[in-house]
C-alpha cells in the first residue's frame, strides 16, 4: 500500500490511507431505495476513485452489484469501517438507524453524509454535531433541494429584493405513496420544504401548528397540514400527503412587490415571477375605494438543468477533501429535526400552537448539553430541584416548580427522578423522586405526580391533574385537565377527557379486605374516555374502545 504514488498515510497514526491525487474512496451504507442514486453519482464524480457499499439485506447488495459491477459489497458496517482507505461514508438507511451508524462513522474518523432527516430526535442530532466537532470531520445532511438550481435562483431573487417583503409561502408536496413503516409523512416529505424555507428566509419558525391524519396505517400519519410562524411576521403553510391521485410539487411565494411560483415538476419553466400585487392608497374622499390590483408581466428566468443530487454529492466530497463547512451541515439538519419534533407535538396535542424549542435550554436559558444530574444550586429562580434529578436536553421549565421532591420516608436524593428530552413543565407543578418520564413530556399548570410512576414518550398531562402512586402510562397518551389516577395502567395512544377519575380501592382502608381487593383500572391502546367518567377498580377498557 505504501508503494502507491497517489496515496499517503494518515498523520494521526491510525494507519488509514488518505488520497492525495484528488480522489477519495467512499463508502455507502444502505443500497435499498435511495442508495443506488448516491452510488451512481459517486461513480460519475471525478473526486471519487471507488465505492464500497454495505447493506444488511443481501438482496439489496445483489441488485446493487448487478447494476454497478465494479462495486465492492459488504453486509456489515464494521467491515466497511475496517477498510483503512475509505475516507468518507454516505448513510442512506432507515431514520431510526441514522444516529448509531453516523456516530460510528465519525468515531472511526470518516467524513459523514446522512440522508434527511439527519436523525430521529433533536438530542441525537445534537450528539452528532458535537461528535463531528470533536473529531474534526465533515458532517453533512442530505437536504438535496438546497442544491437545486431553481431553489438557488429563488434565493437570489428573494435576496435581490425584487419580491419585496415576503408575506407568506405556501407549499404542497403530495403523491400516491410511498408509505413508510417507521416514519410519518411529516418526517418523510416535510424536511424538503422546511429546509428550503429556512434556506430562503435565513430563519427558522418561532412556532408551528399541525393537523394530520392516519388513514392507511394506524398511528402513522399519511396526510399533514402544517402552519409556521416566523419572528419577522412571515407565515408559511406546508401540505404533505401520501394519499393524492396526482404528484404535485409546487411552492407559492407572495411578496409586497411581486409573486413567484416554483413547480418542481415543470422541467422547462420551474420558476415563474409574476408582477402582480395589491396596493393600498390613502383615500382622498370618504367613499374612495383604497385598494388597487396590479397585473403585469410573467417572467421565467433561465435555470441550468443540472441534477441537484450531483451538485450535492460534489459539494460533500469537496468539503471533505478541503475541510470546508457544508452548506447543509449538522446544524442545518438539527434545526429541521427540531421543527419536525414541534410539528409532531402540535399534531399530537390537537393542533395546538407549539413553540420551536431552542437547541437545548432550560427555563432560564442555561445550556444543558446532555441528560445530566441537575443539583439544587443550579436551579433557576422559582424552580426547586432536589439532588439526583436528571433532565434531558431541550427542557423548558416554567417557574414555580418542584422537581425531585423526596417521597415520604426518603431523604433528598435517595431516589432518582428522570425526565427525558424536550419536556415542557408548566408552573405550579410538583414531580416527586422515584418516577421515570420519557421524551417530549408536557404538563399543564398545577400538575402533581407522585413517586412510582412510569410515563412513556410524548405524554401530556393536563392542568390540575393528579397522578398518585403506581401508574403506568404508555407512549403518546393524553390525560386531560383535572384527572385523578392511582395504580392505573394506560397503554399507548390513549385519550382521556377532562375530570376523569380512575379508582383503585372498592373498600375503605379500615376494611379487612382492603388490600385483597386493591387494584386499578387498565386502559388498552387507542381507547378514548370521555369527560367526567369514573372508572371503578379492576375495570378493563378494551383496545380502541
C-alpha positions in Angstrom: 0.0 0.0 0.0 2.8 2.4 0.8 4.3 1.9 -2.7 1.3 3.6 -4.4 2.2 7.1 -5.5 -1.3 8.5 -5.2 -1.8 7.9 -1.5 -0.3 8.9 1.8 -0.8 7.6 5.3 -2.9 9.5 7.9 -0.7 11.6 10.1 -2.8 10.6 13.1 -1.0 7.2 13.2 -4.2 5.3 12.8 -2.8 3.5 9.8 -5.6 4.8 7.4 -4.6 5.7 3.8 -5.5 9.1 2.6 -5.8 10.1 -1.0 -3.6 12.9 -2.3 -4.4 12.6 -6.0 -7.7 14.4 -5.8 -9.9 11.3 -5.4 -11.5 9.6 -2.5 -12.5 6.0 -1.8 -16.1 6.4 -0.5 -18.4 4.0 1.4 -22.2 3.9 1.1 -24.3 2.3 3.9 -27.7 1.3 2.6 -28.4 0.5 -1.1 -32.2 0.0 -1.0 -34.5 2.7 -2.3 -32.2 5.8 -2.3 -28.7 4.4 -2.0 -28.4 3.5 -5.7 -28.8 7.1 -6.6 -25.9 8.0 -4.3 -23.8 5.2 -5.8 -24.5 6.4 -9.3 -23.5 10.0 -8.6 -20.4 8.9 -6.7 -19.2 6.7 -9.6 -19.8 9.6 -12.0 -17.9 12.1 -9.9 -14.2 12.7 -10.6 -13.5 13.3 -7.0 -14.4 9.7 -6.2 -12.0 6.8 -7.0 -14.1 3.9 -5.9 -17.2 2.9 -4.0 -17.7 0.2 -1.4 -21.3 -0.4 -0.4 -22.8 -2.0 2.7 -26.3 -3.4 3.4 -27.5 -6.0 5.8 -30.1 -7.0 3.1 -28.3 -9.4 0.8 -30.9 -8.9 -1.9 -30.2 -5.2 -2.0 -26.5 -6.0 -2.3 -27.1 -8.4 -5.2 -29.2 -5.8 -7.1 -26.5 -3.1 -6.5 -23.7 -5.4 -7.7 -25.7 -6.3 -10.8 -26.3 -2.6 -11.6 -22.8 -1.4 -10.7 -20.4 -4.3 -11.5 -17.3 -2.7 -10.1 -18.6 -2.2 -6.5 -17.1 -3.9 -3.5 -20.1 -5.2 -1.4 -20.2 -5.9 2.3 -23.0 -6.6 4.7 -21.6 -5.2 8.0 -20.9 -1.6 8.8 -18.0 -2.7 11.0 -16.3 -4.4 7.9 -16.7 -1.2 5.9 -15.2 1.0 8.6 -12.3 -1.5 9.0 -11.1 -0.7 5.4 -8.3 1.9 6.0 -8.6 3.7 2.7 -12.3 4.7 3.0 -12.3 8.4 3.9 -16.0 9.3 3.7 -19.2 7.4 4.2 -22.7 8.2 3.0 -25.6 6.8 5.0 -29.0 6.0 3.4 -30.7 3.8 5.9 -34.0 4.0 7.9 -34.1 7.1 10.0 -34.1 5.2 13.3 -30.6 3.9 12.4 -29.0 7.2 11.3 -27.6 8.2 14.7 -25.9 5.0 15.5 -24.4 4.5 12.1 -23.3 8.1 11.6 -21.7 8.2 15.0 -19.8 5.1 14.4 -18.5 6.6 11.1 -17.5 9.8 12.8 -15.8 8.0 15.6 -13.9 6.0 13.0 -12.6 9.2 11.6 -14.7 9.3 8.4 -16.4 12.3 6.9 -20.1 11.5 7.1 -23.1 12.3 4.9 -26.5 11.4 6.2 -29.7 11.4 4.2 -32.6 13.5 5.5 -33.8 13.8 8.2 -30.5 13.8 10.0 -31.8 11.8 13.0 -35.0 10.7 14.7 -34.6 13.2 17.6 -33.0 16.5 18.2 -31.0 15.0 21.0 -29.4 12.5 18.6 -28.8 15.4 16.1 -27.0 17.4 18.7 -24.9 14.4 19.6 -23.8 14.0 16.0 -22.9 17.7 15.7 -20.8 17.5 18.9 -19.1 14.3 17.7 -18.2 15.8 14.3 -16.7 18.9 16.0 -14.8 16.7 18.4 -13.2 14.6 15.7 -12.8 17.4 13.2 -14.7 15.6 10.4 -17.3 16.8 8.0 -21.0 16.1 8.9 -23.5 16.9 6.2 -27.2 16.2 5.8 -28.9 15.4 2.5 -31.2 18.4 2.1 -30.9 18.0 -1.7 -33.2 20.8 -2.6 -30.8 23.4 -1.3 -28.5 22.3 -4.2 -31.3 22.5 -6.8 -30.7 25.3 -9.4 -34.3 26.5 -9.2 -34.1 26.8 -5.4 -30.8 28.6 -5.6 -32.3 31.0 -8.2 -35.3 31.7 -5.9 -32.9 32.6 -3.1 -31.1 35.0 -5.4 -34.5 36.6 -6.4 -35.6 36.9 -2.8 -32.3 38.5 -1.7 -32.3 40.9 -4.6 -35.4 42.5 -3.1 -37.5 42.2 -6.2 -40.3 40.4 -4.5 -40.3 42.9 -1.7 -41.2 41.9 1.9 -42.2 38.2 2.0 -45.8 38.0 3.2 -46.3 34.2 3.1 -45.1 31.0 1.5 -47.4 28.1 0.6 -46.0 24.6 -0.4 -47.7 21.4 -1.5 -45.9 18.1 -1.7 -48.3 15.3 -2.4 -48.3 12.0 -4.3 -49.7 8.4 -4.0 -47.2 6.6 -1.7 -44.6 5.6 -0.8 -45.9 4.7 2.6 -43.2 4.2 5.2 -43.3 1.8 8.1 -41.2 3.7 10.6 -41.9 7.4 10.0 -44.9 9.5 9.1 -45.4 11.7 6.0 -44.2 14.6 8.1 -40.7 13.1 8.6 -40.7 11.8 5.1 -41.7 14.8 2.9 -41.8 17.9 5.1 -37.9 18.1 5.5 -37.7 19.1 1.8 -39.9 22.2 2.2 -38.6 23.1 5.7 -35.0 23.1 4.5 -35.9 25.3 1.5 -37.9 27.7 3.7 -35.0 28.1 6.1 -32.5 28.5 3.2 -34.6 31.2 1.5 -35.5 33.1 4.6 -32.3 32.7 6.6 -34.5 31.9 9.6 -36.5 29.1 11.3 -40.0 29.4 12.7 -40.8 30.5 16.2 -43.9 28.4 16.4 -45.8 25.7 14.4 -49.2 24.1 14.3 -50.2 21.0 12.5 -53.2 18.8 11.8 -52.7 15.3 10.3 -54.5 12.0 9.7 -53.5 8.4 9.7 -55.9 6.8 7.2 -54.0 3.8 5.9 -51.7 2.7 8.7 -52.7 3.1 12.3 -50.8 5.8 14.1 -48.6 6.8 11.1 -49.9 10.0 9.6 -50.1 9.9 5.8 -51.6 13.4 5.5 -50.5 16.6 7.3 -51.3 20.3 7.1 -48.6 22.4 8.7 -48.6 26.1 9.6 -45.4 28.0 10.6 -44.9 31.4 12.1 -41.6 33.4 11.7 -40.5 36.1 14.0 -40.4 38.7 11.2 -44.1 38.2 10.5 -43.8 35.8 7.6 -46.2 32.9 7.7 -45.9 29.6 5.8 -48.1 26.6 5.1 -46.9 23.1 4.0 -49.2 20.3 2.8 -47.8 16.8 2.6 -49.6 13.6 1.7 -49.0 10.0 0.6 -52.7 9.9 -0.5 -53.1 12.0 -3.6 -54.1 11.0 -7.1 -51.6 13.4 -8.6 -48.0 14.2 -7.8 -47.7 17.9 -7.0 -44.6 19.8 -6.1 -45.5 23.5 -6.0 -44.5 26.4 -3.9 -46.0 29.9 -4.0 -44.1 32.9 -2.5 -46.1 36.1 -2.1 -44.2 39.4 -1.5 -45.2 43.0 -1.2 -43.9 43.7 -4.8 -44.2 40.5 -6.8 -45.2 36.9 -6.5 -43.4 33.7 -7.5 -44.4 30.1 -8.3 -41.9 27.2 -8.2 -43.1 24.0 -9.8 -40.6 21.2 -9.4 -42.5 19.0 -11.9 -42.1 21.6 -14.7 -38.7 20.9 -16.2 -38.9 23.6 -18.8 -40.0 26.6 -16.7 -39.8 25.6 -13.0 -39.8 29.2 -11.7 -42.1 32.0 -12.8 -42.1 35.5 -11.4 -45.5 37.4 -11.5 -45.6 41.2 -11.5 -48.8 41.1 -9.6 -50.0 42.5 -6.3 -52.3 44.7 -4.3 -51.6 48.3 -3.4 -53.2 50.4 -0.8 -53.7 54.1 -1.3 -54.7 56.7 1.3 -58.3 57.8 0.4 -58.8 61.4 -0.6 -62.6 61.1 0.0 -64.7 59.1 2.3 -66.2 56.9 -0.4 -63.0 56.3 -2.4 -62.0 52.6 -2.8 -58.5 52.3 -1.4 -57.2 49.1 -3.0 -55.8 48.7 -6.5 -54.8 45.4 -8.1 -51.7 45.2 -10.4 -51.3 42.7 -13.1 -48.0 42.8 -15.1 -45.6 40.6 -16.9 -44.7 37.0 -16.1 -41.0 36.2 -16.3 -39.4 32.7 -16.3 -35.7 33.1 -15.6 -33.2 30.8 -17.3 -32.1 27.9 -15.0 -29.5 25.3 -15.8 -30.7 21.8 -15.9 -28.2 20.1 -13.5 -29.2 17.3 -11.2 -29.3 18.6 -7.6 -28.0 15.3 -6.2 -25.0 15.5 -8.5 -24.2 19.0 -7.1 -24.9 17.9 -3.5 -22.5 14.9 -3.7 -19.8 17.0 -5.4 -20.2 19.6 -2.6 -19.8 16.9 0.1 -16.7 15.5 -1.5 -15.2 19.0 -1.9 -15.9 19.8 1.7 -14.4 16.6 2.9 -11.3 16.9 0.8 -10.7 20.6 1.5 -12.0 20.9 5.1 -14.8 23.3 4.2 -18.1 23.7 6.1 -21.0 22.3 4.1 -24.0 24.4 3.2 -26.2 21.8 4.8 -24.0 20.9 7.8 -25.1 19.2 11.0 -26.6 22.4 12.4 -28.8 22.6 9.3 -30.0 19.1 9.9 -30.5 19.8 13.6 -32.8 22.8 13.1 -35.0 20.8 10.7 -35.3 17.9 13.2 -36.2 20.4 16.0 -39.1 21.8 13.8 -40.3 18.3 12.9 -40.5 17.5 16.6 -42.5 20.6 17.3 -44.8 19.7 14.4 -45.4 16.3 15.8 -46.1 17.7 19.3 -48.7 20.0 17.8 -50.4 17.2 15.8 -50.4 15.1 18.9 -51.9 17.9 21.1 -54.9 18.7 18.9 -53.2 21.2 16.6 -52.1 23.5 19.4 -49.6 26.1 18.5 -46.2 24.8 19.6 -43.0 26.8 20.1 -39.9 25.6 18.3 -37.6 24.9 21.1 -34.0 26.2 21.1 -31.4 23.5 20.6 -31.0 23.0 24.3 -32.3 25.2 27.1 -33.8 25.3 30.5 -36.3 27.9 31.8 -33.6 30.5 32.3 -31.8 29.8 29.1 -29.0 27.9 30.8 -27.5 25.3 28.4 -28.0 21.6 29.1 -25.8 19.7 26.7 -26.6 16.2 27.9 -29.1 14.5 30.2 -27.1 15.1 33.3 -27.8 15.3 37.0 -29.1 18.7 38.0 -28.4 19.8 41.5 -30.3 22.3 43.6 -27.6 25.0 43.3 -28.2 25.0 39.5 -31.9 25.7 39.7 -33.2 28.8 38.2 -35.3 31.3 40.2 -38.6 29.8 41.3 -37.6 26.2 40.4 -36.7 23.9 43.3 -34.6 21.0 42.0 -33.6 18.4 44.6 -30.5 16.2 44.2 -30.5 13.1 42.0 -32.7 14.7 39.3 -31.8 14.0 35.6 -33.4 16.3 33.0 -32.9 15.7 29.2 -31.9 18.1 26.6 -34.3 20.8 25.4 -36.3 21.1 28.7 -38.5 24.1 29.2 -39.1 24.7 32.9 -41.7 27.4 33.8 -41.5 28.5 37.4 -42.6 28.0 40.1 -41.9 24.2 40.1 -40.7 21.5 42.4 -38.8 18.6 40.8 -37.4 15.6 42.7 -39.3 16.1 45.9 -38.4 13.1 48.2 -41.3 10.7 48.9 -42.4 10.1 52.5 -39.6 8.4 54.5 -36.9 9.1 51.9 -34.0 11.6 52.2 -33.4 14.2 49.5 -31.5 12.5 46.6 -32.1 8.9 47.9 -34.2 8.0 44.9 -34.0 9.4 41.4 -36.3 11.4 39.1 -35.6 11.0 35.4 -37.2 13.3 32.8 -36.5 12.8 29.1 -35.6 15.2 26.3 -37.8 18.2 25.2 -40.0 18.3 28.3 -42.3 21.3 28.8 -43.2 21.6 32.5 -45.6 24.4 33.3 -46.0 26.5 36.5 -47.1 25.1 39.9 -46.2 21.5 39.0 -44.6 19.1 41.5 -43.0 15.9 40.4 -41.7 13.5 43.1 -38.5 11.5 43.0 -38.9 7.8 42.2 -40.6 8.5 38.9 -39.4 8.0 35.3 -40.7 10.1 32.4 -39.9 9.7 28.7 -39.2 12.3 26.0 -41.4 15.1 24.8 -43.4 15.2 28.1 -45.7 18.1 28.7 -47.8 19.3 31.7 -50.4 21.9 32.2 -50.3 24.1 35.3 -50.6 22.7 38.8 -49.9 19.0 38.0 -49.0 16.7 40.8 -47.0 13.5 40.1 -46.1 11.3 43.0 -43.4 8.6 43.2 -43.5 5.1 41.5 -44.9 6.4 38.2 -43.6 5.3 34.8 -44.6 7.6 31.9 -43.7 7.0 28.3 -42.7 9.3 25.4 -45.0 12.0 24.1 -47.3 12.1 27.1 -49.3 15.1 28.0 -50.8 15.6 31.5 -53.4 18.4 31.7 -53.8 21.2 34.2 -54.6 20.3 37.8 -54.4 16.5 37.2 -53.1 14.3 40.0 -51.1 11.1 39.4 -50.8 9.2 42.7 -48.8 6.0 43.1 -48.2 3.1 40.8 -49.4 4.5 37.4 -48.0 3.2 34.1 -48.7 5.4 31.1 -47.7 4.3 27.6 -46.4 6.5 24.7 -48.3 9.3 23.1 -51.2 9.3 25.5 -53.0 12.4 26.6 -54.5 12.9 30.1 -56.8 16.0 30.0 -57.3 18.5 32.8 -58.5 17.7 36.3 -58.0 13.9 36.1 -57.1 11.6 39.0 -55.1 8.4 38.6 -53.8 5.8 41.0 -52.5 2.3 40.2 -53.8 2.8 36.7 -52.3 1.2 33.5 -52.8 3.2 30.4 -51.3 1.8 27.2 -50.2 3.7 24.1 -52.2 6.4 22.2 -55.0 6.7 24.7 -57.1 9.9 25.1 -58.6 10.7 28.5 -61.1 13.6 28.6 -61.3 16.2 31.4 -62.1 15.3 35.0 -61.9 11.5 34.6 -61.3 9.6 37.9 -59.6 6.2 38.0 -60.2 4.4 41.3 -58.2 1.6 42.8 -59.9 0.6 46.1 -63.6 -0.6 46.4 -63.4 -0.7 50.2 -62.4 1.9 52.8 -58.9 1.5 54.2 -60.3 0.2 57.5 -61.9 -2.8 55.8 -60.2 -6.1 56.4 -60.4 -6.9 52.7 -58.9 -3.6 51.6 -55.5 -5.0 50.4 -57.1 -8.1 48.9 -59.4 -6.1 46.6 -57.0 -3.3 45.8 -56.4 -2.9 42.1 -56.5 -0.2 39.5 -58.0 0.3 36.0 -56.4 -0.9 32.8 -57.0 1.0 29.5 -55.8 -0.6 26.3 -54.2 1.1 23.4 -56.1 3.6 21.2 -59.0 3.8 23.7 -60.8 7.1 24.2 -62.5 8.0 27.5 -65.0 10.9 27.6 -65.2 13.7 30.2 -66.4 13.3 33.8 -66.2 9.4 33.8 -65.5 7.5 37.0 -63.9 4.1 36.4 -64.1 1.5 39.2 -61.3 -0.8 40.4 -60.4 -3.7 38.1 -62.2 -2.3 35.0 -60.5 -3.0 31.7 -61.2 -0.7 28.8 -60.6 -2.6 25.5 -58.3 -1.6 22.7 -59.8 1.1 20.5 -62.9 1.5 22.7 
